[in-house]
Amino acid sequence: MQRAWIGRSEGAEILFPVEGKEVKIPVFTTRPDTLFGATFLVLAPEHPLTLELADPKRREEVLAYVEAAKRKTEIERQAEGREKTGVFLGAYAVNPATGERIPIWTADYVLYGYGTGAIMAVPGHDQRDFEFATKFGLPIKKVIERPGEPLPEPLERAYEEPGIMVNSGPFDGTESEEGKKKVIAWLEEKGLGKGRVTYRLRDWLISRQRYWGTPIPMVHCEACGVVPVPEEELPVLLPDLKDVEDIRPKGKSPLEAHPEFYETTCPKCGGPARRDTDTMDTFFDSSWYYLRYTDPHNDRLPFAPEKADFWMPVDQYIGGVEHAVLHLLYSRFFTKFLHDLGMVKVEEPFQGLFTQGMVLAWTDFGPVEVEGERVRLPEPTRIRLEIPQSELSLEDVRKMGAELRAHEDGTLHLWKPAVMSKSKGNGVMVGPFVKEQGADIARITILFAAPPENEMVWTEEGVQGAWRFLNRIYRRVAEDREALLQTSGVFQAEALEGKDRELYRKLHETLKKVTEDLEALRFNTAIAALMEFLNASTSTARTAP
């Protein structure tokens, strides 16, 4: 997940001249070996050239498409199997390898935030381009041949695997992997492009318009720009909480109401300046908190390097998968950064990683309409489900683990397990639950439902099962309390016979299994072993003379 989030892609940036204009469109591709098969160009709707290159007769249609694309999420635009949409700009580019005139389109399956925001469409060897070309009647050209078994003519779908270059001029007969290098060298020699590495990773937004959080130690000066606060003036302290009337964010930082905080002088020129009134998000601090644990009482430094070197790295990291590309990635970045500064010896903060599953709950995603075997999803329901289709079959509903349930107003609603969250309103408030049921029932419900690496669905049946188990334990001990107090620590194990001896053996088997399961984080099977032992002890008690 981290590798995909960073998204390192090796390929080429190729320049496509626009016909009749002094403009060249840079295109990034990881498959320069397919350049000779590019039969059209696609710009992201947000690309600045989309409207600039649009023919005046088509501008209104293009503008409407661009505005519609802005209202869609990236998930919707990138959904696999979604019907392709797009608009021809009325402009043409030139394929630099073939000299062919190729049309320029805009389509929302191309994202402006990746690569250059423009793609060379090779429908013969990219399935999304194939679907687009098929829908709009654009040429599909084969330039990679499958080794050993020739591809059908015409192509029935895109061939995306490595192969042998064909219909590619001087590169015919070259293996595609080798062809990538040769085409890049050829482009650089001709001045038509160059080798390039791109990343999906975006800048990290750390500022928030809040009172709480660490002040950002920067001042804004009209003469000098943004200037860091000198080290001897750190830390920048927040105004005393008792002097802040309202700490709630209201679109701007509450600190903007406190000139005594933000009015200052520029450390560089001594002129009037303004402190930054944003504060750092708390996850900035949570990205290095484990290092503070090594030296929690240090009032001079975040931590003493020798103490961090003694305790680090952390033996075991346990976290939800939603932290994989956030907290876990930033923690690794912080540690590597501090290592480069010479503050810690370790380069990686955590020795072991265990990714726990998410807690789900049955969630009402909204009303649906059913006609025969088809389920029609109104737009709000579809958006909440994060799926592009406006219709599903009943079989599709079953496959996604969902159910149709009658609502109190008589309509049918689609219910599906979803991650507990405030936005979905499907969470269980911990405080009231513990007050009513106790913390142990919450723990057992979660730990027994599934292995900890799997998702688990919180249900009332699970809560009741945990309640019955704990009450059986209580009754089992309470019934024989006096006898237990008399025998505890004084009986002779070797003197046990019959059922008592079998139970004693079962006790030690259970101790061994629970110990091993806890060390391996198999909490659900550890609880199952305790349940099994409880059954055995109850059965022995019933048959005792």
C-alpha positions, -999 to 999 in steps of 0.1 A, spaced: 0 0 0 28 24 8 45 15 -25 13 23 -44 8 55 -24 42 68 -33 35 55 -68 70 54 -83 67 49 -121 95 47 -145 89 56 -181 92 85 -206 79 120 -211 70 123 -248 62 156 -266 32 156 -290 31 187 -312 -4 202 -317 -14 207 -353 -15 243 -363 -2 257 -330 31 264 -314 22 240 -286 36 206 -276 17 184 -251 40 165 -227 27 130 -220 40 106 -194 39 68 -202 53 37 -185 50 20 -219 72 39 -244 75 6 -263 39 12 -275 44 47 -288 38 36 -325 3 24 -314 -9 58 -300 -39 66 -321 -54 95 -301 -45 118 -272 -66 123 -240 -64 153 -217 -78 154 -181 -108 177 -179 -88 199 -155 -58 202 -179 -53 239 -188 -50 230 -225 -84 213 -225 -104 245 -229 -76 263 -247 -74 238 -275 -112 233 -278 -126 243 -312 -150 273 -307 -178 253 -321 -173 226 -294 -163 248 -265 -198 248 -249 -199 210 -250 -164 207 -236 -170 232 -209 -201 214 -197 -181 181 -196 -153 197 -176 -178 211 -151 -195 177 -147 -162 159 -142 -153 183 -114 -183 171 -95 -172 134 -95 -148 118 -71 -116 101 -82 -131 68 -70 -160 73 -94 -138 84 -123 -113 55 -118 -139 27 -112 -131 -5 -131 -158 -14 -157 -174 20 -157 -187 32 -191 -162 56 -206 -173 91 -214 -154 119 -233 -156 148 -257 -136 154 -289 -119 189 -287 -119 194 -324 -81 196 -323 -53 172 -335 -18 163 -324 10 145 -343 24 112 -331 61 120 -330 70 84 -339 48 79 -370 40 115 -380 3 105 -381 -24 131 -373 -43 119 -341 -74 135 -325 -73 151 -290 -101 142 -266 -109 150 -230 -121 122 -207 -126 119 -169 -107 86 -166 -75 107 -170 -65 124 -137 -46 158 -138 -27 149 -106 -8 120 -121 20 123 -147 13 153 -169 -25 151 -169 -24 139 -205 -20 104 -219 -12 89 -253 -40 65 -258 -28 31 -271 -61 11 -273 -43 -20 -285 -24 -24 -253 -44 -6 -226 -78 -18 -217 -92 15 -206 -81 31 -239 -95 0 -257 -129 5 -242 -128 42 -250 -118 36 -286 -144 9 -291 -172 32 -278 -162 62 -300 -150 43 -331 -113 53 -328 -85 33 -345 -70 3 -326 -35 -7 -337 -14 -37 -326 22 -28 -319 31 -56 -294 27 -92 -305 21 -121 -281 51 -145 -282 43 -180 -295 6 -174 -301 -3 -144 -324 -31 -121 -312 -64 -122 -330 -72 -97 -358 -90 -75 -350 -81 -74 -313 -109 -86 -290 -94 -68 -260 -62 -49 -251 -30 -70 -248 -12 -55 -219 16 -81 -213 52 -79 -225 58 -92 -260 76 -85 -293 74 -50 -309 56 -50 -344 44 -22 -367 70 -1 -349 94 9 -376 131 4 -367 121 -14 -335 102 -43 -351 113 -77 -336 126 -60 -303 114 -75 -270 91 -49 -254 111 -46 -221 143 -39 -241 122 -17 -265 113 7 -236 150 16 -232 157 18 -269 126 40 -276 136 64 -247 172 66 -261 157 73 -296 134 100 -283 162 117 -264 185 116 -295 157 132 -316 147 157 -290 112 143 -289 112 133 -252 132 119 -223 133 92 -196 114 102 -165 103 89 -131 70 101 -116 54 97 -82 18 97 -70 28 110 -36 14 145 -28 26 172 -4 17 165 32 -9 190 46 -1 196 83 -18 229 90 -52 233 107 -73 263 116 -75 254 153 -64 267 187 -51 233 199 -20 220 182 16 232 179 20 268 165 38 268 131 70 287 139 69 310 108 63 348 105 50 366 74 68 398 65 58 420 35 94 428 28 111 394 35 83 369 28 80 338 50 107 338 77 114 311 103 113 320 140 149 319 153 158 289 174 165 309 205 129 322 204 114 287 203 90 273 213 62 296 201 36 294 229 -2 296 225 -22 323 243 -34 312 277 -65 291 273 -84 313 299 -79 343 276 -94 325 246 -132 330 245 -140 304 218 -115 277 206 -139 262 180 -128 265 144 -151 287 123 -135 286 88 -105 305 102 -82 300 131 -94 313 165 -59 327 170 -68 354 144 -88 371 172 -56 375 193 -33 403 180 -12 399 211 -3 365 196 2 372 159 16 408 160 54 405 160 85 417 142 104 401 114 136 383 127 153 393 94 146 430 89 130 440 122 99 454 105 63 446 114 53 410 107 25 386 114 28 351 131 13 322 113 -21 316 130 -25 280 118 -14 252 141 0 218 132 -24 189 131 -20 165 160 -10 136 137 22 155 131 31 149 168 18 113 166 43 106 139 72 105 165 54 99 199 71 66 203 105 84 206 91 106 234 82 75 253 119 67 255 125 99 275 92 114 286 104 138 313 131 156 293 123 193 294 152 204 272 149 181 242 122 159 226 144 130 237 180 123 245 196 103 216 213 78 240 179 69 255 163 65 221 191 43 210 187 21 241 150 15 236 144 17 199 132 1 177 97 -6 189 92 -44 190 57 -46 178 34 -21 159 -3 -29 160 -26 -7 139 -55 -6 116 -50 -9 79 -63 26 75 -30 38 91 -8 20 65 -2 50 42 -7 77 69 6 72 104 28 42 96 43 59 65 49 93 83 64 75 113 89 58 90 97 91 73 102 109 107 126 82 119 146 82 86 148 120 88 160 120 124 185 93 115 199 115 88 202 143 114 222 119 137 195 119 164 187 82 163 207 52 151 178 32 138 165 38 103 132 19 108 110 26 139 92 -8 141 105 -43 141 72 -61 137 40 -51 120 6 -65 128 -23 -50 109 -56 -55 127 -89 -56 110 -116 -29 111 -147 -30 132 -178 -29 110 -214 -25 118 -246 -30 97 -253 3 81 -283 18 63 -271 32 29 -305 45 20 -336 37 -1 -336 16 -32 -362 6 -58 -367 -30 -69 -381 -41 -102 -379 -79 -107 -342 -88 -104 -330 -52 -107 -322 -29 -78 -322 8 -88 -300 30 -66 -309 67 -62 -279 90 -64 -274 96 -26 -274 58 -20 -250 52 -49 -226 80 -36 -226 66 -1 -218 31 -15 -190 46 -36 -200 27 -67 -205 42 -101 -234 20 -112 -269 33 -108 -284 -3 -109 -274 -37 -94 -289 -71 -98 -302 -90 -67 -272 -113 -71 -248 -84 -71 -264 -72 -38 -259 -107 -23 -223 -108 -35 -214 -75 -19 -227 -89 15 -257 -65 15 -293 -70 24 -326 -53 15 -346 -44 46 -380 -29 50 -379 6 65 -404 20 89 -419 42 62 -426 11 40 -397 17 16 -368 -8 10 -334 2 22 -300 -13 13 -281 -24 44 -244 -34 44 -216 -38 69 -194 -7 69 -165 6 90 -178 23 121 -175 61 116 -192 93 127 -201 102 91 -221 69 87 -237 72 121 -232 35 127 -208 36 157 -213 24 193 -206 50 219 -180 35 242 -189 55 273 -226 46 275 -219 10 264 -193 4 291 -215 20 317 -244 -3 308 -226 -35 299 -191 -33 312 -157 -31 294 -151 -68 294 -182 -75 273 -170 -50 247 -135 -66 247 -148 -102 243 -173 -92 216 -145 -77 195 -118 -103 202 -140 -134 198 -157 -123 166 -128 -130 142 -90 -133 140 -76 -99 148 -62 -94 113 -97 -98 98 -126 -74 97 -154 -81 123 -190 -71 122 -204 -58 155 -237 -74 162 -262 -76 191 -258 -114 189 -221 -111 196 -227 -88 226 -252 -113 240 -228 -142 235 -201 -123 254 -226 -115 282 -237 -151 285 -200 -163 286 -190 -139 314 -221 -146 334 -214 -184 332 -179 -177 346 -193 -157 374 -219 -183 383 -194 -211 380 -171 -194 406 -199 -181 428 -216 -215 432 -185 -232 446 -169 -202 462 -165 -217 496 -150 -250 483 -126 -231 460 -113 -210 489 -107 -242 510 -89 -261 482 -70 -233 465 -32 -239 468 -35 -269 491 -47 -299 470 -22 -325 458 -23 -329 420 -9 -364 420 -38 -375 443 -65 -365 417 -83 -393 401 -110 -399 374 -128 -368 362 -109 -345 385 -76 -357 370 -89 -353 334 -101 -317 343 -67 -309 358 -50 -321 325 -75 -300 306 -66 -270 327 -29 -273 317 -38 -279 281 -58 -247 282 -30 -227 299 -6 -238 272 -30 -230 243 -40 -196 257 -3 -187 263 7 -196 228 -24 -180 212 -18 -147 231 18 -146 220 7 -152 184 -22 -126 188 -48 -153 181 -72 -139 207 -104 -155 193 -90 -190 196 -77 -182 231 -112 -172 241 -126 -203 224 -102 -225 245 -115 -207 277 -150 -214 267 -141 -251 261 -125 -253 295 -156 -237 311 -178 -263 295 -155 -291 308 -154 -277 343 -192 -273 344 -197 -309 331 -173 -323 358 -191 -304 385 -224 -318 375 -211 -354 376 -192 -350 408 -206 -371 437 
